[in-house]
Amino acid sequence: MIANMVQDNLSKALRIFPVTRFDGIRFETTEVPLAREVALRIIYNRDQVMTVACVGNHLDELAVGFLRSEGFLRSFLDIESLTVREDEATVEVLTVDHRRVKTGMGRDCGTLFSSGARGIGSENKREEEYLGSLSMRLDPKKILHWMEELVGRSVLHNASHGTHCSALVDRNGILICREDIGRHNTIDMIGGYALLHDMDCSDKILMTTGRISSEMVNKIRHLGIPILVSRSAPTTEAIRILEEVGITLVAYVRGGKMNIYTHKDRVILGL
């Protein structure tokens, strides 16, 4: 069944495209798989709050996760109804309080492209602390193993070389993986999945292939995850925020090595 789901996601997210290839000696005509790009419309209490560029998989998770990271949703109990129209690439969320988007944000807030993130819900956010478990500990050898597994399970990237992948992990291994053309989207999908399944993330690890920037951190910190692991390098601002909010950052995980940038006490050899 899992294999069928993976194949279904592949068929929806990839398109075959003709190209002319130069191999250093000659030109040839061939076909390559490319990641699809669709524009997801997110509607919150009848206001369109954003259009997000994505591959078109897991639209419910992406929309809910985006609304969660922007402060519009905090719990699955906030949701009265969730309507997904895949043929229109539209997700409509109605909340129990029917709270409308604040002035200046509704009806056409803009487009969120796959290469970036933009916070639109600052006036709607309710500030609170999102600290994960202080007792969480992890063996670095497990990190290396799980990162290798994550790269191997990045089926869209392995086919198209045009996507990012993120995973939610517990002490026993990878729980779910999500891929998209936008690294921010993969984080929102994880957040949406967790919210829709009423999942406590305070004892979970988030792993990603994408670069860790301040925008990524601002999405991740609201999940309550104590440990963040990336295959890529972070930015200085991301490190500053993660140090401040108490999240362990392990990054540049590749070639059997890794760098621990913040709160290194959670990473202990021999556990």
ABEGO torsion letter per residue (X at the ends): XAAAAAAAAAAAABBBBBBBBBAGABBBBBBBBBBBBBBBBBBBGGBBABBBBBAGBGAAAAAAAAAAAAGABABAAABABBBBBAAAGBBBBBBAAGBBBBBGABGBAEBBBAABBBBAAAAABBBBBBBBBAABBBBAAAAAAAAAAAAAABAAAAAAGABBBBBBBBAAEBABBBBBABAAAAAAAAAAAAAAAGBBAAABBBBBABBBBAAAAAAAAAAGBABBBBABBBBAAAAAAAAAAGBBBBBGBBGGBBBBABGAAABBBGX
